[in-house]
Amino acid sequence: MTLSDLDFEYLMATVAEAAAQEILPRFRNLGVGGVSEKTSAIDVVTQADLLAEKHTTAALKSRFPDALIVGEEAYEADRSVVPALADAELAFVIDPVDGTFNFASGSPLFGTILAVVARGETIAGIIHDPVLGDTVTAVRGAGAYLRRRGGQVSRLAVAPAVPLGEMVGLMSWGHMDEPHRSRINANMAKVRMSFSLNCSAYEYWLVASGKIHFIGHAKLMPWDHLAGVLVHQEAGGFTAKFDGTPYRPGETTGGIISAPDEESWRMIRREIIGC
């Protein structure tokens, strides 16, 4: 399946509308009971997550009634939807508030992510910043773009390859087990600068626009990565799982690295991951 220009405009408008109506009014204004723990004090859900996902799901169902809808919050009720991505004729994957801990803490480093999957392939991705009103988009084979709130559009390109000691990047180790956690943290001392944002939306935005050189993650939930990986690839980058295989819809394990090119990816896997 291919998306028409009108379909894609509808998706961008839907994401922006959900952000304006359900997310921004609650930013720094959640109130008592507006935040709940899921698995821990750093894994939380807010009313903004739940209502933005509900808003987006309803809009998608109205235009694409037969599509599979995979939302981060709905997944808690039906975990079969993630494996179903591998064979779905058409699916939409939603992260209504990516970086929920940041959002709930009052930090503006959060975003909304929407990926479009058709027959086991990600064909489009949208990463929206509700605070700035800017959006990063990609359609497979058509490049990646930054669309400013004011209407300016610019094409994205990854950073050029440089030696490891000159790289800026991040490796999200929160879901890694020992001894990998400690080894990878120690190896990050080899790069020029490392940091963490706790927000895939912003991490993929930075790596696809050439502001940083690489990002890496151990846990591969589709709402965090499908759209961002496509954006990065369309910006000229190379992404693969730790074992060198492509990352595909429906997969949740195996780790992932996004780098400027395949040679840089191999260097990062060898020097940082240690395999």
DRENKOLTI-645220 format. One record per residue (C-alpha): residue in one letter; x, y, z. Coordinates in steps of 0.1 Angstrom, whole numbers, plus 5000, padded with zeros to 4 digits. Example, Ala and Ser with C-alpha at 12.3 -4.5 7.8 and 13.67 -1.06 7.14 Angstrom:
// DRENKOLTI-645220
a512349555078;s513749895071;
This chain:
// DRENKOLTI-645220
m500050005000;t501150364994;l499950675012;s498450954992;d499551314998;l496151385013;d496451085036;f499851205049;e498551555054;y495651405074;l498151215096;m500251525103;a497051725111;t495751445134;v499051435154;a499151815157;e495551835167;a495951575195;a498951755208;a497152095208;q493951955224;e495151685248;i498851735255;l499752095256;p496952205280;r498151945305;f501852035302;r503052155336;n499352145346;l498651775354;g497251835389;v496451565415;g495951225400;g497351325366;v500251095367;s500250715375;e503150465378;k503250175354;t506149955364;s508150205385;a508550565395;i510350635363;d507850445341;v504750655342;v501650745323;t499651065324;q496151175314;a497851345284;d499151005272;l495750835275;l493651105260;a496051185231;e496150825222;k492350795223;h491951105202;t494550985176;t493050635175;a489550765168;a490750985140;l492750705124;k489850465126;s487550715110;r489750735079;f491250385079;p488650165095;d490349835087;a493849935099;l495549785129;i496150055156;v499049995180;g499250245208;e501750235236;e499050265262;a496550025245;y499349765243;e499049725281;a495549575275;d496349365244;r499949265239;s499149065207;v499049375186;v502849415185;p503649075169;a500649135145;l502649425130;a504749185110;d501849075088;a499349365089;e498149495056;l498149845072;a498949955107;f499550275126;v501850285156;i501350565181;d503450695210;p501250985222;v503751125246;d507250995241;g509351105270;t506551085295;f508851115325;n510151435311;f506651565303;a505451475338;s508551645353;g507851975334;s510651935309;p509752015273;l511851725259;f508951515248;g507151445215;t504451255197;i505450975173;l503350805146;a504650535123;v502750375093;v503450015086;a502349815055;r502949445050;g505849435074;e507549755063;t507550105078;i506450335050;a506050665068;g506950835100;i506051145119;i507751295150;h506051605163;d507151855190;p503951985207;v505852275224;l507652415193;g504952305168;d507652155145;t507451815129;v509951575114;t508551355086;a509651075063;v508050875036;r509950575023;g512050664993;a511251034995;g513651175021;a513251315056;y512251665063;l511851915091;r508652115089;r508652435111;r505452565126;g505752875104;g505752665072;q509452645064;v510552305051;s514152175050;r515651835041;l517451645068;a520851475065;v522851285090;a526251395102;p529351295082;a531351005095;v534151095118;p536550895141;l535050755173;g536851005195;e535151295176;m531651155178;v528751275200;g526151025208;l524150835233;m523550475243;s520350415263;w521350155289;g518350155312;h517049825300;m520449645297;d521549375321;e524949335337;p527649295327;h526649465294;r525349775312;s528649855329;r530749755299;i528849985275;n528850275300;a532650245303;n533150225266;m531150545260;a534150725275;k535750665241;v533550925224;r533851305225;m530551355244;s527751125255;f524451215271;s520851085276;l517551255268;n515050985278;c513051065247;s513350865215;a511551145196;y514251395202;e517051135199;y516051045164;w515451405156;l518951495165;v520651195148;a518651245116;s519451615114;g523251565119;k523351725154;i524751405169;h526451105153;f524750795168;i522150665191;g521650315205;h519050125225;a518549775239;k514749775241;l512949795208;m509249875214;p507849985180;w506350315191;d509750425201;h511750325170;l509750255138;a509250615128;g512650725139;v514550455121;l512750545089;v513550915093;h517150835100;q517450605070;e515750865047;a518251115060;g521050895047;g521950705079;f522450335086;t520550145113;a520749775122;k520249555153;f523249455173;d523649135153;g523649325120;t520149235109;p517649495098;y515149615124;r511549515114;p508049585127;g507049345154;e510449295169;t511149405205;t514549255213;g518149255199;g519249605204;i519749875178;i522350125166;s521750425142;a524950575128;p526050785098;d527050495076;e527650115078;e531350155086;s530650385115;w527950145127;r530449855127;m532950075146;i530350165173;r529249805176;r532849685181;e534149965203;i530950055223;i528849745224;g531849515224;c530849255198;
